[in-house]
Amino acid sequence: MKRYAILPGSVRSASDGQTHFINAGQLMRLYNVTLDECIVLHNIYDISKRGMGLILLSPRDDGDYRLPHR
């Protein structure tokens, strides 16, 4: 069952100030989720079409990749 919507993207690191692109695979590892639990969004507009009711997981500038609770 799909529970999460993965939205890859760029994030500016709070620790070094550099911009990094975090892809879907990296996000799944950071959040410790599997592909079976996720759909991968290609842009923010996919949320309205595909991600309804799913928990959005995206890059975070604070490095806190704990899963959010509903």
N, C-alpha and C positions, 0 to 999 in steps of 0.2 A: 504494500500500500504506500502510495506517495504521501509524504508528510511535509516535505521541504521544497522550496523553489530556490535554486542556486542562481545568483546573478553575478557573473564574473565582472571585473572592472578594475579600474585604477584607484589607488589610494596613496595619500601622502603619509609617509611613516612619521609618527610622533617622535620616534627615537633618533632618526637621522635626517629628517626633512626631505628625503628623496621620494619621488613618485615611483610606485611599483605596480605592475599589472598582475593581478591575481586571477589565474584561470580557474575553470570549474573543478578540475582535479585537485588543485591546491586548496581550494575552498572546502571541498569535501574532506580532505585530510585535516585541515585546520579545525573544522567543526566536528570531526570524527563521525561522519555519516557516510553511508554507502550510496552508490548509484541507484540501487533498488528503492531507496527511500526518497529519491529526488527527481525533479525535472530540472533541466537546465534552460534558463531563459537567455535569449540573445540580446534583449534590450529591456528597458523599463516598461515599455508598452506591452510586452508579452504578459505582464502580470495580470492585466485585465482580461486577456484572452485565455491564459493557461494556468495562472497561479492563484486563482481564486480559492480561498480557504486554506492555502498552504502557508507555512511559516517561511518568510523570506530570509535567506542567508546571503550576505554580501560582504565584501571586504570592509574591514574596520580599521580606522586609523589609530585606535587605542590598543590594538592587539588582543582584545578580549574576545575570544572565539568560543565562549561557553554558549551552549544552545539556549535560546530564549524560551521561556515558558509561556504557554497560552493562558 
